[in-house]
Amino acid sequence: MKRYVLLLTLLSFCLAVFSQTTPRVLCNYGFTYEVSMQNNWGYHQPVILSVNPNSSAEASGIQTNDIIEQINGRPTKGENYETILSWLNNSNDKVQLTVSNLKEKNQIRTLDKHCRYSTSITESDLASIYSFYSLEDVQTRAFTCPFKTTVNSERDFIQFTTFGFETSDQSNFILEKNINSSIQKCLEKKGLKYSDRNPDLIIKTYYSHQPNPNFRNNSQSDKFPVESRYNISKNTMETLPIYYNPLIHANQARYFLKFGIRIIDGKNSNVTIWECEANELLQSDYSLADYTEFHIPLMFMQYPYPKSTEVARFYYSRSKFNYTGIHYNMDNLKEITEVVSSSPAAVAGIEPGDIVEKINDIKFISNTKTADNNYKQFVYKTLSYRNKSTQFTNAEGFTRCMYWDKMKYAQIYDEFRKPEFSTFFSYMFYFQPYINLSGTNIVTFSIMRGKQRLEIKIRPVIRTEEIFENR
């Protein structure tokens, strides 16, 4: 229960941060960046760190690790972060970026500027804040891999366009064939081309998998925490028989696994361009074939622009919610501040300035503190309806995240309908059977427009926002 106190304290903080007094207009294009200090990639130029889902940046084709060469025709080389930010902010409704990556050089991307009031809160924000209504749909995860990455700072990686492989070890032909196939997919996805004739880069791999000669069996070893990591090919988090915890001694691992990828300059075999090596402690016999298939895509997220060289840190966020296009006032939740043009809410007839009285017949409250307290009570009092076998730790460090128990959906539905919990924002997950037993995903808003009371039905769009990035 103490962990939930921490969780709910931070949830209160989220709502408090959203609360504003003087509204301002905030604008963005849907990406983050930093000015690179790495000689091998975009030195002294802005490099894209992340791209927001359903954003203008994503729609335009902007990708992580893109180098921004120009902003509205102005070269970025040598400019600091603040200058780049001012150029972006001072653009009108659109900005034109010239970007380069491993696949394309000096490509034009035109992005629309998206603006909203600082006091507005979106349904994407609310889905995150009220994630415990439906952890099946909204969750964050974080994990670290022991990838030690070495980069040659004397080479500019953007000059390399082709790659090939070192001759395979015939004694491990099938394993190396599969490893090379995985590597080829990763590099081709990044824009490099495979060539068996004088390629710019030569790929070498090395590996070992052996029992731990000093293994000490422990009756508690099955209770040691193992790793959960994101499987890029399957688009899901998976639990793996890997220990990565400073409290677990090497002698408690049954096996040691080493796997490394070394990229050599094709014109000079004595020069290593990039290398990434993993050394893992295994709980059980996790094969090299399975390990490499899972981890090679993760390792290549360190190429060409590693965020960290001693380890690799990853962040995963998934959000699935009902999107209507309504923005709410953070200081008075009942007030609709904005309605996105052509959104389901706009089509249904919702207007800025409308005051929400009920959603799906659940009474709406305006005070953020009251809403927060009611949400806390909901989380506390519904713990018994969670499935303990689904427990996981989210990116914020909360260890008791759990899905709903499928055998208790009817009881959970009753909890959502209790007026003391004020679960009006549960409409964002109205497609789930533990919130809506009818199965019809139509949300009813009871509003006041001036002195007129209206009931408006909205057919929301189920929107999915997913982020997986190397931090």
C-alpha positions as CSV (number, residue, x, y, z in Angstrom):
1,M,0.0,0.0,0.0
2,K,2.9,2.4,0.6
3,R,3.8,2.1,-3.0
4,Y,0.4,3.3,-4.0
5,V,0.8,6.3,-1.7
6,L,3.8,7.3,-3.7
7,L,1.9,6.6,-7.0
8,L,-1.0,8.8,-6.0
9,T,1.2,11.6,-4.7
10,L,2.8,11.8,-8.1
11,L,-0.6,11.7,-9.8
12,S,-1.6,14.7,-7.6
13,F,1.6,16.4,-8.8
14,C,0.6,15.8,-12.4
15,L,-2.7,17.5,-12.0
16,A,-1.1,20.3,-10.0
17,V,1.4,21.0,-12.8
18,F,-1.4,21.1,-15.3
19,S,-3.2,23.8,-13.2
20,Q,-2.3,27.2,-14.5
21,T,-3.4,30.8,-13.7
22,T,-2.5,32.8,-16.8
23,P,-3.1,31.0,-20.1
24,R,-0.4,31.2,-22.7
25,V,-0.2,29.8,-26.2
26,L,2.1,26.8,-26.5
27,C,3.2,25.6,-29.9
28,N,5.2,22.6,-31.1
29,Y,5.9,20.5,-34.2
30,G,5.8,17.1,-32.5
31,F,9.6,16.4,-32.1
32,T,12.4,16.9,-29.7
33,Y,16.0,17.5,-30.6
34,E,19.5,18.2,-29.2
35,V,22.6,19.8,-30.7
36,S,25.0,17.0,-31.4
37,M,28.4,17.0,-29.8
38,Q,29.3,13.7,-31.5
39,N,31.8,14.0,-34.3
40,N,30.5,10.9,-36.0
41,W,26.9,12.2,-36.5
42,G,25.6,15.8,-37.1
43,Y,28.4,17.5,-35.2
44,H,27.2,21.0,-34.0
45,Q,23.8,20.4,-35.7
46,P,20.4,19.6,-34.2
47,V,19.6,15.8,-34.2
48,I,16.1,14.5,-33.8
49,L,15.7,12.6,-30.5
50,S,12.0,11.6,-30.6
51,V,8.9,12.0,-32.8
52,N,5.5,12.3,-31.2
53,P,2.7,9.9,-32.5
54,N,0.0,11.5,-34.6
55,S,2.0,14.7,-34.9
56,S,2.9,16.9,-37.8
57,A,6.5,15.7,-37.6
58,E,5.4,12.1,-37.9
59,A,3.1,12.9,-40.8
60,S,5.9,14.8,-42.6
61,G,8.3,11.8,-42.4
62,I,10.7,13.1,-39.7
63,Q,12.5,10.2,-38.0
64,T,14.6,9.7,-35.0
65,N,18.3,10.5,-35.6
66,D,17.6,12.8,-38.6
67,I,20.1,15.7,-38.8
68,I,18.5,19.0,-39.3
69,E,20.7,20.7,-41.9
70,Q,18.5,23.8,-42.5
71,I,15.5,25.6,-41.0
72,N,13.6,27.6,-43.6
73,G,16.8,27.7,-45.7
74,R,19.0,28.8,-42.8
75,P,22.0,26.5,-42.1
76,T,22.0,25.1,-38.6
77,K,25.7,24.2,-38.4
78,G,27.3,25.8,-35.3
79,E,24.1,27.3,-33.9
80,N,23.2,26.6,-30.3
81,Y,20.0,25.1,-28.9
82,E,18.4,28.4,-28.1
83,T,19.0,29.8,-31.5
84,I,17.5,26.7,-33.2
85,L,14.5,26.9,-30.8
86,S,13.9,30.6,-31.7
87,W,14.0,29.8,-35.4
88,L,11.4,27.2,-34.9
89,N,9.2,29.3,-32.7
90,N,9.4,32.4,-34.9
91,S,8.1,30.5,-38.0
92,N,4.6,31.2,-39.0
93,D,2.1,28.3,-39.4
94,K,4.6,26.0,-41.1
95,V,8.3,25.3,-40.9
96,Q,10.5,23.8,-43.6
97,L,13.3,21.5,-42.5
98,T,16.1,20.2,-44.6
99,V,17.1,16.8,-43.1
100,S,19.7,14.1,-43.8
101,N,19.9,10.5,-42.6
102,L,21.5,7.3,-43.6
103,K,19.0,6.8,-46.4
104,E,18.6,10.3,-47.8
105,K,20.5,13.6,-47.9
106,N,19.1,17.1,-47.8
107,Q,15.4,16.1,-48.0
108,I,12.7,18.8,-47.5
109,R,10.1,18.2,-44.7
110,T,7.3,20.7,-44.2
111,L,5.7,20.7,-40.8
112,D,2.6,22.4,-39.5
113,K,2.8,24.2,-36.2
114,H,0.3,22.9,-33.6
115,C,-0.7,25.4,-30.9
116,R,-2.9,25.2,-27.9
117,Y,-3.6,27.2,-24.7
118,S,-1.3,26.3,-21.8
119,T,-4.4,25.8,-19.7
120,S,-5.8,23.2,-22.1
121,I,-5.5,19.5,-21.3
122,T,-6.0,16.9,-24.1
123,E,-7.5,13.5,-24.0
124,S,-4.0,12.1,-24.6
125,D,-2.8,13.8,-21.4
126,L,-5.9,12.6,-19.5
127,A,-5.4,9.0,-20.7
128,S,-1.9,9.1,-19.1
129,I,-3.1,10.7,-15.9
130,Y,-6.0,8.3,-15.5
131,S,-4.1,5.2,-16.7
132,F,-5.2,3.1,-13.8
133,Y,-8.7,3.1,-15.2
134,S,-7.3,0.8,-17.9
135,L,-3.6,-0.3,-17.6
136,E,-4.5,-2.7,-20.4
137,D,-4.5,0.3,-22.7
138,V,-2.1,2.8,-21.1
139,Q,1.2,2.0,-19.7
140,T,4.9,3.0,-19.6
141,R,7.9,0.7,-19.3
142,A,11.6,1.3,-19.0
143,F,14.6,-1.0,-19.1
144,T,18.3,-1.0,-19.4
145,C,20.5,-3.3,-21.5
146,P,24.3,-3.8,-20.8
147,F,25.3,-2.7,-24.2
148,K,28.7,-1.1,-24.2
149,T,29.0,1.0,-27.4
150,T,32.2,2.3,-28.9
151,V,32.2,4.9,-31.6
152,N,35.0,6.1,-33.9
153,S,34.9,9.9,-33.6
154,E,37.2,10.3,-36.6
155,R,34.6,9.1,-39.1
156,D,31.4,10.8,-40.2
157,F,28.9,7.9,-40.5
158,I,26.7,9.7,-43.0
159,Q,29.4,9.0,-45.7
160,F,28.8,5.2,-45.5
161,T,26.1,3.8,-47.7
162,T,26.8,0.1,-48.2
163,F,27.7,-2.9,-46.0
164,G,28.7,-6.5,-46.3
165,F,29.6,-9.4,-43.9
166,E,32.8,-11.1,-42.9
167,T,32.9,-14.7,-44.1
168,S,30.8,-16.9,-41.8
169,D,32.2,-19.6,-39.5
170,Q,31.2,-22.8,-41.2
171,S,30.9,-24.6,-37.8
172,N,28.1,-22.2,-36.8
173,F,26.8,-21.6,-40.3
174,I,23.0,-21.6,-39.4
175,L,23.4,-19.4,-36.4
176,E,25.6,-16.9,-38.2
177,K,23.2,-16.9,-41.2
178,N,20.3,-16.0,-38.9
179,I,22.4,-13.4,-37.1
180,N,23.5,-11.8,-40.4
181,S,19.9,-11.8,-41.6
182,S,18.7,-9.9,-38.5
183,I,21.6,-7.4,-38.9
184,Q,20.8,-6.9,-42.6
185,K,17.2,-6.1,-41.8
186,C,18.2,-3.5,-39.3
187,L,20.7,-1.8,-41.5
188,E,18.5,-1.8,-44.6
189,K,15.7,-0.3,-42.5
190,K,18.1,2.5,-41.6
191,G,18.8,3.1,-45.2
192,L,22.0,1.3,-45.9
193,K,22.3,-1.1,-48.8
194,Y,23.8,-4.6,-48.8
195,S,26.6,-5.2,-51.2
196,D,29.0,-8.1,-51.5
197,R,31.4,-6.1,-53.7
198,N,33.7,-3.6,-51.9
199,P,31.1,-2.4,-49.4
200,D,31.8,0.7,-47.3
201,L,31.4,-1.3,-44.1
202,I,32.2,-4.9,-43.1
203,I,30.1,-6.5,-40.3
204,K,31.7,-8.9,-37.9
205,T,30.1,-10.7,-35.0
206,Y,31.5,-12.6,-32.0
207,Y,29.8,-14.5,-29.3
208,S,30.0,-17.1,-26.5
209,H,27.5,-19.0,-24.3
210,Q,28.8,-21.1,-21.5
211,P,27.8,-22.5,-18.1
212,N,29.0,-20.5,-15.1
213,P,31.7,-22.7,-13.4
214,N,31.2,-20.8,-10.2
215,F,27.4,-21.1,-10.1
216,R,26.0,-21.5,-6.6
217,N,22.5,-22.9,-6.5
218,N,20.2,-21.0,-4.2
219,S,16.8,-22.0,-3.0
220,Q,15.7,-18.5,-3.6
221,S,17.1,-18.2,-7.1
222,D,13.7,-18.6,-8.7
223,K,12.5,-15.5,-6.9
224,F,15.3,-13.3,-8.2
225,P,13.8,-10.6,-10.5
226,V,14.4,-11.2,-14.2
227,E,14.3,-8.7,-17.0
228,S,11.3,-7.5,-19.0
229,R,12.3,-6.0,-22.4
230,Y,10.6,-4.8,-25.5
231,N,10.5,-7.2,-28.5
232,I,10.7,-4.9,-31.5
233,S,9.6,-7.6,-34.0
234,K,6.6,-8.6,-32.0
235,N,5.8,-5.1,-30.6
236,T,5.3,-6.3,-27.1
237,M,7.1,-6.5,-23.7
238,E,8.4,-9.9,-22.8
239,T,9.9,-11.4,-19.7
240,L,13.3,-13.0,-20.3
241,P,15.5,-15.3,-18.2
242,I,18.1,-12.5,-17.8
243,Y,19.4,-11.0,-14.6
244,Y,20.2,-7.3,-14.6
245,N,20.3,-6.2,-11.0
246,P,23.2,-5.0,-9.0
247,L,22.0,-7.0,-6.0
248,I,22.4,-10.3,-8.0
249,H,25.9,-11.7,-7.8
250,A,27.5,-13.2,-10.9
251,N,27.8,-16.5,-9.1
252,Q,24.0,-16.7,-9.0
253,A,23.7,-16.9,-12.8
254,R,23.6,-20.3,-14.4
255,Y,25.1,-19.1,-17.7
256,F,27.2,-16.3,-19.1
257,L,26.4,-14.9,-22.6
258,K,28.5,-12.5,-24.6
259,F,27.5,-11.1,-28.0
260,G,29.1,-8.3,-30.0
261,I,28.8,-6.6,-33.3
262,R,31.8,-4.9,-34.8
263,I,31.6,-2.6,-37.9
264,I,34.8,-2.2,-39.8
265,D,35.8,0.3,-42.4
266,G,35.6,-1.5,-45.7
267,K,38.6,0.5,-47.0
268,N,40.8,-0.1,-44.0
269,S,40.3,-3.4,-42.1
270,N,42.3,-2.1,-39.1
271,V,39.8,0.7,-38.3
272,T,36.7,-0.1,-36.3
273,I,33.8,2.3,-37.0
274,W,31.3,1.1,-34.4
275,E,31.1,-1.7,-31.9
276,C,28.3,-2.8,-29.5
277,E,28.9,-5.6,-27.0
278,A,26.5,-7.2,-24.5
279,N,27.5,-9.3,-21.5
280,E,24.5,-11.0,-19.8
281,L,23.9,-13.1,-16.7
282,L,21.3,-15.8,-17.5
283,Q,18.9,-17.5,-15.2
284,S,18.5,-20.4,-17.5
285,D,19.7,-21.7,-20.8
286,Y,18.6,-18.9,-23.1
287,S,20.1,-19.8,-26.5
288,L,22.3,-17.5,-28.6
289,A,19.8,-17.9,-31.5
290,D,16.9,-16.6,-29.4
291,Y,19.0,-13.9,-27.7
292,T,20.4,-12.4,-31.0
293,E,17.0,-12.5,-32.7
294,F,15.5,-10.5,-29.8
295,H,18.4,-8.1,-29.1
296,I,20.0,-7.2,-32.4
297,P,17.3,-4.7,-33.2
298,L,17.8,-3.1,-29.8
299,M,21.6,-3.0,-30.3
300,F,21.2,-1.2,-33.6
301,M,19.2,1.6,-31.9
302,Q,22.6,2.6,-30.8
303,Y,23.6,3.3,-34.5
304,P,24.5,5.8,-35.7
305,Y,23.8,8.1,-32.7
306,P,24.1,6.4,-29.3
307,K,22.5,8.3,-26.4
308,S,24.8,6.5,-23.9
309,T,27.9,4.4,-24.5
310,E,28.2,2.4,-21.2
311,V,24.6,1.0,-21.2
312,A,21.6,1.5,-23.4
313,R,18.4,2.8,-21.8
314,F,15.0,2.3,-23.4
315,Y,11.6,3.7,-22.8
316,Y,8.3,2.3,-24.1
317,S,4.9,4.0,-23.9
318,R,1.6,2.7,-25.2
319,S,-1.7,4.6,-25.1
320,K,-5.0,3.5,-26.6
321,F,-8.0,5.7,-25.9
322,N,-11.2,7.2,-27.2
323,Y,-10.4,10.4,-29.1
324,T,-13.1,13.0,-29.5
325,G,-10.9,16.0,-30.1
326,I,-12.0,17.9,-26.9
327,H,-9.6,19.9,-24.8
328,Y,-10.6,20.7,-21.2
329,N,-9.7,23.7,-19.0
330,M,-7.2,22.5,-16.4
331,D,-8.5,25.0,-13.8
332,N,-12.1,24.2,-14.5
333,L,-12.5,20.7,-15.9
334,K,-16.1,21.2,-16.9
335,E,-15.2,23.9,-19.4
336,I,-14.3,22.9,-23.0
337,T,-11.6,25.2,-24.2
338,E,-10.9,23.8,-27.7
339,V,-12.5,21.4,-30.1
340,V,-10.2,20.1,-32.9
341,S,-11.5,20.9,-36.3
342,S,-13.2,17.9,-38.1
343,S,-12.8,15.8,-34.9
344,P,-15.7,13.5,-33.7
345,A,-16.7,16.1,-31.2
346,A,-16.8,18.9,-33.8
347,V,-18.8,16.7,-36.1
348,A,-21.3,15.9,-33.3
349,G,-21.7,19.6,-32.5
350,I,-19.6,20.2,-29.4
351,E,-18.3,23.8,-29.2
352,P,-15.6,25.7,-27.3
353,G,-17.1,27.2,-24.2
354,D,-19.6,24.4,-23.6
355,I,-19.9,23.3,-20.0
356,V,-20.0,19.6,-19.3
357,E,-22.4,18.4,-16.7
358,K,-22.3,14.7,-17.3
359,I,-20.6,12.1,-19.4
360,N,-22.4,8.8,-19.9
361,D,-24.7,9.9,-17.0
362,I,-21.7,10.3,-14.6
363,K,-21.8,13.7,-12.9
364,F,-18.9,15.9,-13.9
365,I,-16.9,17.9,-11.3
366,S,-14.8,21.0,-12.0
367,N,-12.3,21.0,-9.2
368,T,-9.0,19.3,-10.0
369,K,-8.3,18.5,-6.4
370,T,-11.6,16.8,-5.9
371,A,-11.2,14.8,-9.1
372,D,-7.7,13.8,-7.9
373,N,-9.0,12.7,-4.5
374,N,-11.8,10.7,-6.0
375,Y,-9.4,9.0,-8.4
376,K,-7.2,8.1,-5.4
377,Q,-10.1,6.5,-3.7
378,F,-11.0,4.5,-6.8
379,V,-7.5,3.1,-7.1
380,Y,-7.3,2.2,-3.4
381,K,-10.7,0.5,-3.2
382,T,-10.5,-1.5,-6.4
383,L,-7.1,-3.2,-5.7
384,S,-8.9,-6.5,-4.9
385,Y,-10.2,-6.6,-8.5
386,R,-6.7,-6.7,-10.0
387,N,-5.1,-9.8,-11.3
388,K,-1.8,-10.2,-9.3
389,S,-0.3,-12.5,-11.9
390,T,-0.1,-9.6,-14.4
391,Q,1.9,-7.4,-12.0
392,F,4.6,-5.2,-13.6
393,T,6.7,-2.1,-12.9
394,N,6.1,0.9,-15.0
395,A,8.6,3.5,-16.2
396,E,7.9,5.7,-13.1
397,G,9.0,2.9,-10.8
398,F,5.6,1.8,-9.5
399,T,5.9,-2.0,-8.9
400,R,2.3,-2.9,-8.4
401,C,0.8,-2.1,-11.8
402,M,-1.8,-4.8,-12.6
403,Y,-4.5,-5.5,-15.1
404,W,-8.1,-6.1,-14.1
405,D,-9.2,-9.6,-13.2
406,K,-11.2,-10.9,-16.2
407,M,-13.4,-12.9,-13.9
408,K,-14.5,-9.8,-12.1
409,Y,-15.5,-7.5,-15.0
410,A,-19.1,-7.2,-13.8
411,Q,-18.0,-6.1,-10.3
412,I,-15.5,-3.7,-11.8
413,Y,-18.2,-2.2,-13.9
414,D,-20.2,-1.5,-10.8
415,E,-17.3,0.3,-9.2
416,F,-16.9,2.6,-12.2
417,R,-20.6,3.6,-11.8
418,K,-20.3,4.6,-8.2
419,P,-20.9,8.4,-8.0
420,E,-18.3,8.9,-5.2
421,F,-15.5,7.9,-7.6
422,S,-16.5,10.5,-10.3
423,T,-15.1,8.4,-13.1
424,F,-16.3,10.7,-15.9
425,F,-13.0,10.5,-17.7
426,S,-13.4,6.7,-18.0
427,Y,-15.2,7.4,-21.3
428,M,-11.7,7.4,-22.9
429,F,-11.8,3.6,-22.4
430,Y,-15.5,3.1,-23.0
431,F,-14.7,0.4,-25.6
432,Q,-13.6,-1.9,-22.7
433,P,-16.2,-4.4,-21.2
434,Y,-15.3,-3.5,-17.6
435,I,-16.4,0.1,-18.2
436,N,-19.2,-0.4,-20.8
437,L,-21.1,-3.7,-20.8
438,S,-23.2,-2.7,-23.8
439,G,-20.3,-2.9,-26.3
440,T,-21.5,0.2,-28.2
441,N,-18.7,2.8,-28.2
442,I,-21.0,5.9,-28.2
443,V,-20.3,8.5,-25.6
444,T,-23.1,10.8,-24.4
445,F,-22.2,14.4,-23.2
446,S,-24.7,16.4,-21.3
447,I,-23.7,20.0,-21.6
448,M,-24.8,23.6,-20.9
449,R,-24.5,26.1,-23.7
450,G,-25.5,29.4,-22.2
451,K,-28.9,28.7,-20.7
452,Q,-29.5,25.8,-23.1
453,R,-29.1,22.2,-21.9
454,L,-28.1,19.8,-24.6
455,E,-27.4,16.1,-24.9
456,I,-24.9,15.2,-27.6
457,K,-23.8,11.7,-28.6
458,I,-20.3,11.3,-30.0
459,R,-18.8,8.4,-31.9
460,P,-15.1,8.6,-30.8
461,V,-12.2,7.3,-32.8
462,I,-10.0,4.8,-30.9
463,R,-6.6,6.3,-31.1
464,T,-3.3,4.5,-30.5
465,E,-0.1,6.3,-29.6
466,E,3.0,4.2,-29.2
467,I,6.6,5.3,-28.5
468,F,9.7,3.2,-28.2
469,E,12.9,5.1,-28.0
470,N,16.5,4.9,-26.8
471,R,17.2,7.5,-24.1
